[in-house]
Amino acid sequence: MARLMDVNGLTVRFYTPEGTVYAVNDVTYTLDEGESLAIVGESGSGKSVHALAIMGLIPSPPGKVTDGTVMFDGRDLVQLREDEMRLVRGSEIAMIFQDPMTSLNPVLKISTQLTEAIKLHLGMTEAQARNRAVELLQMVGIPAAADRLDDYPHQFSGGMRQRVMIAMALSCNPRLLIADEPTTALDVTIQAQIVELIKRLRAELGMALIWITHDLGVAAGIADHINVMYAGQIVERGPIMQVFKDPRSAYTLGLLSSLPRLDLKDQRLVQIEGQPPDMRDEPTFDPFAPRNPYVTERCWQEIPPLENVAKGHPEHFARAWYDLPSLRNAQ
């Protein structure tokens, strides 16, 4: 597959009165045309901030992309002016945000919010844009779409509002869709419907997908590859089933061990001891060291590089000063 995006050394800082927040630290990965990538990690790990940096939406001040490049179709998105980036957003890269309750403007009709981007990026007339908006609402499964077009957001349920957000994101046929925990505020049944909807639309439209989540089950059902983030860093990445089957970072193993499993009904869930690091502390050693049951002396001394860790799997990378399979076998 052709390369769509190349993120290299992406670094984001927030300069606050309480000190510098080291939000994203040297994030590097690639994304191919049509690929589905899950980004997982606990709250505060830098998942959403890294996505906002790609979209050029880091609030400045206090935030700033201090290093790195995001090459998309031959252009470095980090270097684009705001007017240039505005043409990329929506038309080439679209984003669905976490909370459908607050992402839509409550005082504007759905038709106004849907047709705005269509007229801007596709140059359609008002009538053409309305027809396209009806098609989009039908595509995402909203019944009686033509009759609902001039309703306001409060007239839709949470699940329907998220479907409207998906319709808005897909309105200009983007090549990449970034979904930032789009099912967090929804109940489990609606979550499953939204996941299936995005999987179907991705297959039909052939777009690449970055799905940001803390739910490993959802990640397994939707993604080809996975980035596991902790303390603003990618600590492991690779084909998702390979990473799940043979984790090489103690943090990835901790996440997987904390999941309930039907085949281990009598086994207690394992929790990751300790607390995430204070992101105002500049990382000078492995940030997971204080919580790592397999910690080595070197973990306390320097940050491990992201290196290929599994023979026969050239795409499997992890940050670790220890050989996790050997340590687990020795227990």
TIKEBA-627079 format. One record per residue (C-alpha): z negated, y negated, x negated; residue in one letter. Coordinates in steps of 0.25 Angstrom, whole numbers, plus 2048, in hexadecimal, padded with zeros to 3 digits. Layout:
ZYXA...
END
This chain:
800800800M8027F27FCA7F77E97F7R7F27DF801L7E67D97FBM7DF7D97EDD7D17D37EDV7CD7D17DEN7BF7CD7DAG7BC7C57E7L7AF7BD7E5T7A87B47EFV79C7AB7EDR7937A37F7F78C7977F1Y7807957FAT77378D7F8P76C79A7F6E77579E7EBG7827A47E8T7867B07F1V78E7BB7E9Y7957BF7F6A7A27C77F1V7A27CC7E2N7AF7D07DCD7B57D77E8V7C27DE7E4T7CB7E87ECY7D97E97F1T7DF7EB7FFL7ED7F1802D7F67EE80EE7F17F681BG7E47FB814E7D77FB81BS7CB7F7812L7BC7F8817A7B27EF810I7A47F4812V7967EF80EG7897EA813E7877DC818S7887D180DG7917DA804S79C7D0804G7A67D780DK7A87CC817S7A87C180CV7B27C8804H7BB7C8811A7B97B9813L7BD7B7805A7CA7BE807I7CD7B6814M7C97A980DG7BD7A6816L7B27A580DI7AA798811P7AB78E806S7A0789803P798791801P7A179D7FEG7AC79E7F3K7B57A97EEV7B27A87DFT7BB7B27D9D7C57BD7DCG7D37BE7E3T7D87C37F1V7E77C67EFM7ED7C87FCF7FC7C97FDD7FE7C37EFG7F57B77F2R7E67B47EED7DF7B17FBL7D37AB7F3V7DC7A07EDQ7E379C7FAL7E178F801R7DA78F80EE7E778B815D7EE79780EE7E37A0812M7E479C820R7F27A2821L7ED7AF81BV7E17B0825R7E67B7832G7F47B982ES7F27C2822E7E37C5821I7DB7C582EA7CC7C782FM7C37CC83BI7B57C783AF7A87CE83DQ7A47C884AD7AE7C6855P7A37BF85DM7A47B3854T7B27B484DS7B97AF85AL7B87A085EN7B17A086BP7B7794871V7C679886EL7CE7A2877K7D27AF870I7E17AA872S7DE79E869T7D77A685EQ7E27B185EL7EE7A885ET7E979E854E7EC7A7848A7F97AD84EI7FF79F850K7FA79A842L7FF7A783AH80B7AC842L81079F848G8117A3856M81179A862T80579A86CE80C7A4875A8107AD86AQ8027AD865A7FC7B0872R8057BC874N8017C1866R7F27BF869A7F47C7876V7FA7D286DE7EF7D2863L7E47D386EL7EB7DF874Q7ED7E5866M7DE7E4864V7DB7EA872G7D67DF87AI7DA7E2889P7E27D8891A7E57D0885A7ED7C588BA7E27C2895D7D77C188AR7DF7B8881L7D97AB886D7CB7B0887D7C07AB87EY7B87B4874P7AC7B587DH7B47BC887Q7B67C887EF7AC7D3879S7A87D486BG7B27E0869G7BD7D8870M7BA7CC867R7BC7D485BQ7C97D9860R7CE7CB862V7C97C8853M7D27D484FI7DE7CE857A7DC7C1850M7DC7C7842A7E87CF845L7F07C484CS7F97C1840C7FB7CF83AN7F27CE82EP7F47D7822R7E57D8820L7DA7D882AL7CB7D6825I7C17DB830A7B37D682CD7AA7E0834E7B17DE841P7A97E8849T79B7E3844T7987DC851A79D7E685BL7987F3861D79B80185BV7A6804866T7AD7F7864I7AC7F8855Q7B4805855A7BE7FF85EQ7C07F3855I7C17FC848V7CC80584FE7D37F9854L7D47F3846I7D8801840K7E380284AR7E87F3848L7E87F5839R7F180183AA7FA7FB844E7FB7EE83CL7FB7F382EG7F17E9829M7E67EA81EA7D87EA822L7CB7E681CI7BF7EB824W7B17E5820I7A67EE826T7987F3823H79B80082BD7A080B822L7A481382EG7AE808833V7B3807825A7B6816824A7BE815831G7C780982EI7C980881FA7D180E814D7C9808808H7BB802807I7B47F77FFN7A57F97FFV79E7EB7FCM7907E87F7Y78B7DB7F2A7987D47F2G79F7DF7EAQ7A87EB7EDI79F7F77E8V7A98027ECE7B78027F2R7C280D7F4G7C88167FFP7BE81680AI7BC82680BM7BC8277FCQ7B081D7FBV7A9823807F7AA831801K7A782E7F3D79F8207F2P79D81B7E4R79580F7E6S7868117EAA7878067F5Y79380D7FBT78B81A7FBL77F813802G78880E80DL78E81B810L78082280FS77B818819S78581D824L78082782FP78883482ER78A83E839L78B84A82FD77D845829L775843836K76784882FD76983F823Q762831822R76B825820L76A81F812V767810811Q76B808805I75E803800E75B7F47FCG7627E7800Q7707E17FDP76F7D87F1P76E7C97F3D77C7C37F1M7777B77EBR7747BF7DED7807C07D5E7847CE7D3P7817D27C4T77F7E17C7F7837EC7D1D77E7E57DEP77A7F37E4F7727F77D9A7647F47E0P7687FD7EBR76F8087E4N7688157E3P7728197D7Y77080C7CFV77280C7C0T76D8037B6E77B7FD7B4R77B7F97C3C7707EF7C0W7787E97B4Q7867E67B9E7907E77C5I7987F37C5P7A77F17C6P7B07F77D1L7B68037CBE7BE80F7CFN7B381A7D1V7BA8277D6A7C482F7CFK7D08327D8G7CD8267E0H7D281A7D9P7CF8117E5E7C08147E5H7B88097DEF7A98067DDA79F7FE7D5R7958077CFA78E80A7C2W78B8187C6Y7928247CAD78E8267D9L7938347DBP78C83A7CFS77F8337D2L77F8387E0R7828467DCN7768467D2A76C8437DDQ
END
